[in-house]
Amino acid sequence: MDKIGCGVIGAGTWGEAHARIFSSEPYSELIAVCDLVEEKARHLAQKYGAKRWYTDIEKLLKDPDIQAVGITTPDFAHREPFVAACQAGKDILVEKPLATNKEDLEAMKDAFQKSSSRVMVDFHTRWNPPIVIAKESIDKGELGELISMYYRLNDIVYVPTQMLSWAEKSSILWFLGSHTVDTLRFLSNSEITRVYSVSRSKVLVQKGINVPDIYQSILEFENGVIATIENNWIIPNTNPHWNDIKINILGSKGMINMDLTNNQAIERYLEDKSDHPDILIMPLIHGKASGFAHESIRDFVNRLYAKQEFIAGFEDGYRVSMVVFSLLSSAEKKIPQEVTYD
């Protein structure tokens, strides 16, 4: 059985997730890792049995054993590797968001349209079991006609202050809001037509990080659904999990509630802390990568091998970015914004 030779561009947290799956799936093989910091590239390559490592994207893309790449660079740094991978004819799994400015987004769209590359955007919430179950219930008509949705997706303050050195070059709307927007599109089977967003900046500015703390937004959909979303990254670090996730979906015949932060399937109490260990996102079960954030990468490999359509393609990433641009504009101008996709 021929395997898909894979490379990983970016040796951070998500680069490791890509490397873990590419190196362990029966249809793929991890060939090389690339990072600007050679030690990081070497360490990740050796940890997961890659043959080579690089500090130059072009050298990785010229590697004859590589047919597909995972792009896991920071939010603002997707354009260069994406465009180069398209020009090299590689298939691509790119982390969200596609881009954080319109110039980069249009350059990526142009490169994609001129290429033969197959592209999946890693909106991994589409593989989250509670979300998928809700989606199936909606599609079966069990909730009746959708009326409204509420999605709260927040991060603890550790993320912008310690985990991300580049928080000022992104925002919580890019970092988590892109997931929020895509998930609501996925659930509603509809596109967003108008948005209104309000932001506030205080906590992070006082910590020397010049970026808004929070965005509260209202989204109107083509099919009439109204959604309210909350995205902030100033939740106290004592929260049981990195994320704070709550969802409500209301239909004319029923309703779904989710509390994906304070799940009580497992609670752990130790001498120095208490927490809720991860059982959904990226747990390792008997040494095997599990959870929906791994499952999306696995699905990329399987669908690429089987020549099947991706669950989240380039157009999904493009449309989500356009919605986020409108949300940012609305928060800046303090007025509602129509969403255009041209």
N, C-alpha and C positions, 0 to 999 in steps of 0.2 A: 504494500500500500504506500503510494507516494504521499509524503507529508508536505504541508504548506510551510515554507521557510519564513520565519517571522523575525522582525527586528523591533526593538523598543527604542523610541526617542524620548529621553527624559527618565532619569533614574531615581525619581522620588517615590512617594507613597504609592501613587497610581501606576508608576512605571513598574514597581515590584508586583502589583496585582496583575498587570499584563504579562510580565515575565513568568510569574507563577503558573498562569493558565497556558500560555504558549508552550511552556516546557513540559507540561504534564498531560495535555490532551492527545488522544491517539491520532488526530488529523493534523497536528501542528508540531513544529520543532523550533525552539528558540535558537536562532543563529547568532545574533549580535545585539549588543546594547550600546547606545550612544548617549553621552552626556558631556557638557562642556567641562565638567570636572572629571578628569581621567580616573581618579581613585573611585569615585562613585560608579562610573561605568564598569570598571574592572570588577569591583566588589559584587555588583548585581549580576554581571555576566558569569562570574565564577560560582556564585551562590546557586544559580539555576542552570548551570551546565552549558552556557552559550559558548560557541567556538571562538568568538572574537568580541572585542569592544573597540569603540571609536570615540573620538571627541569632535569629529567632523561629520556633519549630516550627509554631505555629498559622498563621502567614502562609504558610509553605510548603505546609501541608496544605490551605489555602484556594485555592491556585493552581489555576485551572480546567484548566490544561494537564497537570497531574500525575495519573496514574492509579495509579502504584506508587512505593514508596519503599524505599530500602535504609537500614537502621538500623545504624550502625557506631560508636555511642557506646561508652564503656568498659563493661566487664563489668557493673558495678553500676548503670549508667544507662540501661537499656533500657526500663524500665516506662513512663516518661512519654511518650516518642515512640511506643512501641508502642500503648499504650492510645489515645492521641490519633489515631493513624493508623487504628486499628480503628473508632473513632467517626466518622472522616471517610470511611470506606468505601474506603480505599486498600488495594491489595494490597501485601504486605510481604515483603521479604527481610531477616531479622534475623540478625545475627552471634550466635554462641554465646557464653556460655550465655544462655538466656532471662532468667534472673534469678539473683541470688546470695542472696536471702532469700525465705522462703516467702510472706510477705505480698505482695511484688511479683509472685511467680509466680502466686499465686491471682488477683490483680487482672488480670493479663495473660490468664489462662485465661478469666475472666469476660468480659472485653472481647472476646476472640476469639469465644467462643461466642455472644455477642449481635450479632456483626457479620456482614457479608457478605464480609469480607476473606479472600482466599486468602493463606496464610502458608507460607513456606519458611524453615527454619532452616539456616544456612550451615555444615553439617557437611561441609566440603569434602573431607575425607579419603575420603568415599564416591566421589569422582571420581579418586582417586589410582590410576594404572594398575596397580601391583603389588597393591594392595588389591582392585581390581576383578577382576583375574585370579585371585587367591586365592579370592575369593567365588564366581566361576564354577566353579572346581575343586571347592570344597566342595559347591555346589548340584548338581553332576553326580555326586556321590558318589565322586569319585576318591580322596578321603582316607578313605573309609569313615565310620564314626561318629566325630564329634568327641569328643576326650577332654579336651584342655587347650589353653589359649592363654597366651602371654606377650607383653606389649606394654610396651616401654620407650619413653617419649616425654618427653624432657627438654629444657630450654633452657639456654643459656649464661647466666652471671650478669649479663651486660650487660642482659638483658631486664628483670629487676625493679629493677636499680640505676640504669639510665640510660634505657632505652626507655620504660618505663611509670612515669609520675609517680604513678600510683594503685595501685601493686602492693599496698599495705597494705589496700586496699578490695576486693581479690580474693584469690586464692590460686592456686598452681600447679594445684590440683584443678579450679578453674573455668577457668583460662586454657588449660591443655592437657588436664587430666584429663577434661573434658567430651568432647573429641575421642576420647580413649582409650576411654571408656565407650561412646560411640555406635558407634565402629568395631567393637568387640567384639559389640555387639548386632547390628550389620549383618552381620558375618561368621557369627555363630552362629544367626541367625534365631530368637533366643530372648530372653526377658527375664531380668533379674537379680533373684534372690529374696533373697539374703543376702550381706552384705559384712563384711569385717574389715580395718581399716586402722590403720597405725601411722605417726606423724609424728615428725619431729625438727626443732628450731629451734636454730640456732647461727650459721651463717655470715652470714645476712642480718641477724639481730639484732645481731651485732657491727658490722655496717655501718650500723646505725641504722634498719633496716627491720623492723618488728615483724610478721613473717609467717613461717610454717614454711618450711624449706628443701626438705623432701622428704616424700612419702607413699609407703609401700609397702603394697599392698592385695591382698587375695584376694577374688574375686568368684565366687559360685555362681549358676549359671543354671538356669532351669526345666527344661531338657532334660538336665541333669546335667553339663554342661561346667564345668570349673573354670578360672578365669583368674587370672593374677598380673599386676599392673600396677605400674609404677614411674613416678612423676612428680616431677621436681625441677627447680629453676631455679638451680642453683649449679654447673653444668658450667663448667670453665675457658673463658675467652674465646678461648683458642688452639685450641679444637675446630674442625675444618674447616668446620663449618656451625653456624648458630644452633641448630638442633635436633640431638638425639641420639636416633636412632630405630632400634629393633631389635624384630623380631616373630618369634615361633615359633608355628606352628599344628600340633598333633599330632592325628592321627586313627588309627583302628584299622587303616587300610591305607596310610597315608602321612603325610608331613610337609612343611610349607613353612617355609623360613627367609627372612627379609628383613633386610638391613642397608641402610637407606635413608639413613644418614648418610655412611658411608664408601664410597659408590659410586665405582668406579674408571673409569667411562665417560670422565671428564675430570678431570685433575689439573693445576693451574696452579702453577708455581714462578717467583716473581719475586724481585727483589733483596731486598725487605723483607718478603715474606710468601709463604706457600704456602696454597692452598685448593682446594676442590672447588666450582667454580661451579654455581649452581642450574640444574638441567635438568628438575626435576620440579614445583616449587611455583609459581613466578611468573616464569619467564623471558620475555623479549621476543624473538620470532623475526621478523626482518626488520621490526621495529617493531610487530608484532602481539602482543597479550597472549596468552600460552600458559601451560601448566601447570595443574595440577588446581585451584589456588586461584582462578584466573580461570575455569576451566571450569564450576565450580559456579554462579558468577554468570551466566555465559552460558546455562547450562541453565535457570536461573530465568526468564530472559527468554523463551527458546524455548518452555518449557512453559506459561508464562503466556499467550503469544501463541496457542499451539495448544490452549489450554484442557485441558491434560493434568495428571494428578496429579503432584505434586512427589515427588522421591525422598526428601526429608527434610522432613516436615511438622511442624506445631505439636506434635502428640502425641509425636513423637520428641524434640523439645526439652524438653517437659514431663517425660517419663519419665527422660531423662538427668539433668535437674536434681534429680529426686527421688532418684536413685541417689547423686548427689554429696552431697546433704544427709545421706544415710545414711552415706556414707564419712566425712564430717566429724564426724558424731556418734560413729561408732565410734572414730575416732582420739582424740576428746576423752574418751570414757568408757572406752576401752581394753577394749572388749568387742565381739563380733560384733553386727550389727544386721540385723534383717529389713527388707526394702525394701517399702514400701507405696506405692501409686500413687493413692490417693484424696485 
